Amino acid sequence: MNNILVPIGTSPNSSDTLQYAIDFAANFGAQVFVMDVFSVTSGTGSLANVKEKVAKSSKEHLKEIIETVNTNGVEIKIATYNGDIIDGLKEIDKELGIDLMIIAPRSNAIEEELYLGNTTGRIVKQTNIATLIVPKGTVFKPLKNIMTAFGSGILKRNRILNPLIAIKDKFRSGITLLLVKRPGYSEEDLQVNTALLDLSQQLSITEHATTYLGVLEHFQKQHPDLLCVFRRKRGFFKKLWEKNTVPKAEFFVTIPVLVLSVKK
């Protein structure tokens, strides 16, 4: 794991997410890219250099956030992009090869309706980059106990497991698998990828209306440090294909969540 990306928005908790990313990256000798996105069209304003001014302001904003964290010897680089955040993330991934993105959910507060807001929801939905969703204020600690939950054991490419393998190897993590039989499942869904099986200590099978309900059943028994799920059209974040936000009524945990894209 070499390149970790932290998209920085306007959240006052951005420094917390960045600090977690730095502490995480330090374990792998990885470098961290902080990225901010702005939008300046050709017809905006009367000054020819308006784009340059906005880009400069964006970089200054990122530098201010970086100054609030302990870099812990980790190399931090700044990236800005003029345009849509998804286009920017895809471009930087194409240029650098991003191994992991680290973002924060909308809110930890149970009274807040959304787990993922519009921007974070789009990031998870519309990119093929592995994403670690870290609750705001979470202090990094080694991820020793990992629950990997899925409704189908089919993986077309074993390399999508690379982030999970890297975490397992670095922290000597124990991985348990949870296969949730959902309405409409096929026998093929029950055939768990051998590379995934090789990573695990235990496979549990349960039946629920959604993968999330299966997670809730086993969450308190296992007390995981990390929940790993797969993003696919029929998978854990199916609702994201209908809308960008994710309400807490559909999904909410208080630990980091690693989302692996089956298209990677």
Protein Blocks (a to p, Z undefined) as FASTA:
>chain_A
ZZdcddddfbfklmmmmmmmmmmmmmnopacdddddddddfkgojbfklmmmmmmmmmmm
mmmmmmmpcfklpacdddddeddfklmmmmmmmmnopabdcdddfblclklmbfbdfklm
mmmmmpccdcddddehiacdddfbccdddfbfbdfblklmmmmmmmmmmnopacdddddd
dehiafklmmccfklmmmpmbdcddddfbfklmmmmmmmmnopabdcddddfklmklmmm
mpmbdcfkloccfbdcddddfkZZ
